[in-house]
Amino acid sequence: MSVYVVGHKNPDTDSVTAAIAYAELMKAKGEDFIPVVQGELNPETVVVLERFGVAVPETMTDAAGKKVALVDHSDLAQAPDNLGDGEVVAIVDHHKIGDVTTNNPIFCCVKPVGCTGTVLTQLYNIEGVAIDPKVAGLMLAAILSDTVNFKSPTCTDEDKQAVEELKKIAGVEDTDGLFMDMLKAKSGVEGVPAKDLLNRDYKDFDMNGNKVGCGQLELATLDQVADIREDLLNAMKEQKAAGGHHTILLMLTDVVKEGTDLLVVSDDPALIEKAFGTKLEGDSMWIEGMMSRKKQTIPNLQKAFGC
C-alpha cells in the first residue's frame, strides 16, 4: 500500500519540497512513497519548482483509508481531513509536537532547526543516500525561505551547514540571488485578492479551546501593502466570522527592516497586547525583530491563552 507524504494546509515551500524530498529518500530505500500537497502552491514555491525542473505533486486533502507520512507539521488543524480514518506512519518536522496521535509506534524525527529541509538533509546522510541535484535545490530553497536567508531567529548552525552541503550538490553558487528571486515571488501582491494574500501562508491553531489563525506575508517593504491594508483587515474579519475564530492575525513582515507590522482582529485585543507587550494603534502593532511565526508569534500567544 502506497504511503502519501504530505505537508500542511496552505502549503509553503518547505512543506511541498519536504514531501518531495522525503518521498525520494524512501523510494531510494525501496518503499512506495508518493509526495502530495494540500492545495494550490504559492508563487514562491512555483518559482522554486520551475527553477529546479520538478513537477508539482498531485493534490490530496482527505486521508481516509490511506497511509500518510506528515512533513512540516503534526497538528490536526493543518493535516489532511479525516486523518483519524487513515494511518500516520511517519512524521518529519521542525515545529513543536502537535496533537496528532497514533495507535502504533511510528518513525518520528523532529528537530529544533529552521527548516524541515535541514532535518531531511541529515536523514539522507544518516541513510547514506545520495541526494538528487534537483531535490537538493528544492531543499536548499526551502531552508533559505524558512530562515529568511539566515535572518530568522529560528536559524541554526545546522541550517547553515545544510545549505553549504546542498548548494554544492545542486550547483547553486549565488544563494543570495536565489533568495531574492524567491522573495520577489513571495512578496508580489499586485492584483492578488486580499483573501488569497491572507491565506498565502496561513495556519490555524487551537489555543486552549480558542481557534486562532495566523498568516504571514514576507515583504521587501511595507509600502507594498499600504494601499490594501483595509482590504486585508476586511478579509481577516470575514474569515474570522466564517470560521468561528477567537483571533486572526496577519504578520506583515518587512524582511529588510527585520520587523513585523501585526494586523489584529480579535475578540480580546487586550489579550493580544499582553501577549506581545505592545499597544495596538488602531488594528495593528509594530514589533521590532519579529520574523518568525513559529518562534516569536505562536509561543507568545500560547502563553497568553494559558496553553
C-alpha positions in Angstrom: 0.0 0.0 0.0 1.4 3.4 -1.0 2.3 6.0 1.6 1.3 9.6 0.8 3.8 12.2 2.0 2.0 15.5 2.8 2.8 18.9 4.2 0.4 21.2 5.9 -2.7 23.0 4.6 -1.9 26.3 2.7 1.4 24.7 1.6 4.6 26.7 1.6 7.9 25.9 0.0 9.2 23.8 2.9 6.0 21.7 3.2 6.0 21.0 -0.6 9.7 20.3 -1.1 9.9 18.2 2.1 7.1 16.0 0.8 9.1 15.5 -2.4 12.4 15.0 -0.7 11.2 12.5 1.9 9.3 10.5 -0.8 12.5 10.4 -2.8 14.5 9.2 0.2 12.1 6.4 0.9 11.9 5.4 -2.8 15.7 5.0 -2.7 15.1 2.6 0.2 12.7 0.6 -1.9 9.5 2.0 -0.4 6.4 3.2 -2.3 6.1 6.8 -1.1 4.2 9.4 -3.1 4.5 13.2 -2.5 1.2 15.1 -2.4 0.1 18.7 -1.5 -3.0 20.1 0.2 -4.0 22.7 -2.3 -2.6 25.4 -4.6 1.1 26.3 -4.4 2.1 29.9 -3.5 4.1 32.0 -6.0 7.4 31.3 -4.3 7.0 27.6 -4.4 6.0 27.7 -8.1 9.2 29.6 -8.9 11.3 27.1 -6.9 9.8 24.0 -8.7 10.3 25.7 -12.0 13.8 26.7 -11.2 14.9 23.1 -10.5 12.7 21.4 -13.0 10.5 19.4 -10.7 6.8 18.7 -11.3 4.0 19.8 -9.0 2.9 16.9 -6.8 -0.7 15.7 -7.0 -3.3 17.2 -4.6 -4.6 15.1 -1.7 -6.8 16.7 1.0 -8.5 13.6 2.5 -6.6 10.9 4.4 -9.4 8.4 4.9 -8.3 4.9 4.1 -4.7 6.0 3.3 -1.3 5.6 4.9 0.2 9.0 5.4 3.6 10.5 6.3 3.4 14.0 7.7 6.1 16.6 7.0 6.5 20.1 8.3 3.6 19.7 10.8 2.0 17.4 13.3 -1.2 19.4 14.1 -4.6 18.1 13.2 -5.8 21.5 12.2 -3.1 21.6 9.5 -3.3 17.9 8.5 -5.5 16.4 5.7 -9.2 15.9 6.5 -10.2 12.6 8.2 -6.7 11.8 9.4 -8.2 9.7 12.1 -9.7 7.4 9.4 -6.2 6.9 7.9 -2.9 5.7 9.3 0.0 8.0 10.1 3.3 6.1 9.6 5.9 8.8 9.9 6.4 12.4 11.0 9.4 14.6 9.9 9.2 18.1 11.2 10.9 21.1 12.8 7.9 22.6 14.8 6.6 21.8 18.3 4.9 18.4 18.7 1.2 18.9 17.8 -1.9 16.9 18.6 -1.7 14.1 16.1 -1.8 10.7 17.8 -1.1 7.2 16.5 -2.2 3.7 17.5 1.2 2.2 16.7 4.8 3.2 17.0 6.0 5.3 14.0 9.1 6.8 12.6 9.3 10.3 14.0 12.2 12.8 13.6 11.5 16.3 14.9 14.5 18.7 15.4 14.7 22.3 16.7 16.1 23.7 13.4 14.9 26.3 11.0 13.5 24.1 8.3 12.3 20.5 7.6 14.8 20.6 4.7 17.6 20.6 7.2 16.2 17.6 9.0 15.9 15.7 5.7 19.4 16.6 4.7 20.6 14.9 7.9 18.3 11.9 7.3 19.8 11.4 3.8 23.3 11.5 5.3 22.3 9.0 8.1 20.8 6.6 5.5 23.8 7.0 3.2 21.5 8.0 0.3 22.8 10.5 -2.4 20.6 13.5 -2.9 19.5 14.1 -6.4 20.7 17.6 -7.5 17.2 18.8 -8.3 15.9 17.6 -4.9 18.9 19.3 -3.3 18.0 22.5 -5.0 14.4 22.3 -3.6 15.7 21.6 0.0 18.2 24.4 -0.3 15.5 26.9 -1.4 13.2 25.8 1.5 16.0 26.4 4.1 16.7 29.9 2.6 13.0 30.6 2.7 12.2 29.3 6.2 15.2 31.0 7.7 14.7 34.2 5.7 18.2 33.9 4.3 19.5 33.2 7.9 17.9 36.3 9.4 15.2 34.4 11.3 15.8 33.6 15.0 14.9 30.0 14.1 18.1 29.7 12.0 20.7 27.4 13.5 24.3 26.3 12.6 22.8 23.1 11.3 20.7 25.0 8.8 23.8 26.8 7.6 25.7 23.6 7.3 22.9 22.0 5.3 22.9 25.0 2.9 26.6 24.6 2.3 26.2 20.9 1.5 23.1 21.3 -0.6 24.4 24.3 -2.7 27.3 22.1 -3.9 25.1 19.2 -4.9 22.5 21.5 -6.6 25.2 23.6 -8.3 23.9 26.9 -6.9 26.7 29.4 -6.3 24.6 32.5 -5.6 22.3 31.6 -2.7 21.6 35.3 -2.1 20.4 35.7 -5.6 18.2 32.6 -5.2 16.7 34.0 -2.1 15.9 37.4 -3.7 14.2 35.6 -6.7 12.0 33.8 -4.1 11.3 37.0 -2.2 10.2 38.8 -5.3 7.7 36.0 -6.0 6.7 35.6 -2.4 6.1 39.3 -1.8 4.2 40.0 -5.0 0.8 41.4 -4.1 -0.3 43.4 -7.1 -3.7 42.2 -8.4 -4.0 39.4 -5.8 -7.3 39.3 -3.9 -6.9 40.1 -0.2 -8.3 36.8 0.9 -5.7 35.0 -1.2 -2.9 37.1 0.4 -4.2 36.3 3.9 -4.2 32.6 3.1 -0.9 32.5 1.2 1.0 31.4 4.3 -1.7 30.8 6.9 -2.2 28.3 9.8 -4.9 27.7 12.3 -4.1 26.8 15.9 -6.0 25.6 18.9 -5.2 27.9 21.9 -6.8 26.3 25.0 -10.1 25.8 23.1 -9.9 29.0 21.2 -9.4 28.9 17.4 -6.6 31.3 16.4 -5.4 31.9 12.8 -2.1 33.5 11.8 -1.0 34.4 8.3 2.3 35.9 7.2 3.4 38.0 4.2 7.1 38.5 3.9 7.7 41.8 2.1 10.6 43.8 0.8 8.9 46.9 2.1 5.6 47.6 3.9 4.8 50.1 1.2 3.8 47.1 -1.0 0.6 46.7 1.1 0.0 50.3 2.1 -3.0 50.7 -0.3 -4.7 47.4 0.6 -4.5 47.3 4.4 -8.2 47.8 4.8 -8.9 45.1 2.3 -6.6 42.7 4.3 -8.4 43.6 7.5 -11.8 43.1 5.9 -10.6 39.7 4.6 -9.5 38.8 8.2 -12.9 39.9 9.6 -14.7 37.8 7.1 -12.6 34.7 7.7 -12.9 35.2 11.5 -16.7 35.3 11.3 -16.9 32.3 8.9 -14.5 30.1 10.8 -15.6 30.9 14.4 -12.2 32.2 15.3 -11.3 34.0 18.5 -8.5 35.8 16.8 -6.9 36.2 13.4 -3.5 37.8 12.9 -1.6 38.7 9.8 2.1 39.3 10.1 3.3 41.8 7.5 7.0 41.1 7.9 9.5 43.6 6.5 12.5 41.5 5.6 14.8 44.5 5.1 13.8 46.3 8.4 13.6 43.0 10.2 10.3 43.5 12.0 6.6 42.9 11.6 3.5 45.1 11.4 1.0 42.8 13.1 -2.6 43.2 11.9 -5.1 42.0 14.6 -8.7 41.0 14.5 -9.7 39.6 17.9 -12.5 39.1 20.4 -10.0 40.2 23.1 -7.5 42.8 21.7 -6.1 43.4 25.2 -5.0 39.7 25.4 -3.1 40.2 22.1 -1.4 43.3 23.5 -0.5 41.4 26.6 1.0 38.6 24.5 3.4 40.9 22.8 3.8 43.7 25.4 2.8 46.3 22.8 -0.2 48.5 22.5 -2.3 48.4 19.3 -2.5 51.5 17.2 -5.9 51.0 15.6 -5.8 47.5 14.3 -2.1 46.9 14.2 1.2 46.9 16.2 4.8 47.2 15.0 7.0 44.6 16.6 10.7 45.1 16.1 12.7 42.0 15.3 9.7 39.7 14.8 10.5 37.5 11.8 9.2 34.0 12.8 5.7 32.9 13.4 6.9 29.6 14.8 9.4 31.0 17.4 8.2 34.5 18.1 4.4 34.7 17.4 2.8 31.4 18.3 4.7 30.8 21.6 3.7 34.3 22.9 0.1 33.6 22.0 0.1 30.2 23.7 1.4 31.7 26.9 -1.2 34.5 26.8 -4.0 31.9 26.2 -2.8 29.7 29.0 -1.8 26.8 26.8 
